[in-house]
Amino acid sequence: MRSQTPRDFTGLCRQCLMREDWCLCDRIPRVDTEMHIVIVRHFKEIYKTSNSARLASLALPNSTLLDFGVRGQTMDTSALEGEGVFLLFPTNDGTSGILNMGGEHPEAEEVDASADVAPHAAGTAVVPSKPKTLVVLDGSWRQARRMSRRITELRHLPRVSLLPASDDTERIRKPPHAWTMATLEAIARAVAMFEGDDKGEQLDQLFLDMVQHFRAMRRSLPLERYLEEVEQHASS
């Protein structure tokens, strides 16, 4: 069942949106990056306690969180424009690095935005260099796919792709495909790629903390009790 958040935030931390007994705020590191990370979040994710983009934005001072599709509001897209802006988005060919899109590729196949397939790598792989701005889409795979096509400023951006995630990574939601992952998880790997493992590991630990807090909260267990059960299960 998807997480639901009371709109009056009763019993919740107003910053991390976890229930007060499982508040994560004291676990959130400060990770300073040279890259400006812009997270474009689908409006249906805004009030979910399981949304990892919220924690990413709290941990990253040099980040901007934009909400797409909010009724009656126009999203400010100025952060998606300019030199050195790249879009973090998966490909289905198992590669990682930067794909130089150079606009719409003449041989790129038109794919239904709702289709459960990865986008084709329409471009030429180049030597990775650090983006000035990295745009990350936050939502389900279908929501992210639609946003990548509906937001005009994203259509022609060069893209950064990551290798498929490990199957043994702890997550709140099971990814629909090997090449999809949680937003905070993807940001951690991109930050490690461009700015070093130390920064990426801090974000990885935050993601693990989030998963453990969320699972303990779902079962109404004190965090220490939940972690004891996890350790017992791992050693059995």
Beta strands, then each sheet from edge to edge (+ up, - down):
strand 1: 36-42
strand 2: 63-68
strand 3: 85-88
strand 4: 97-100
strand 5: 124-126
strand 6: 133-138
strand 7: 159-161
sheet 1: 2+ 1+ 6+ 3+ 7+ 4- 5+
end
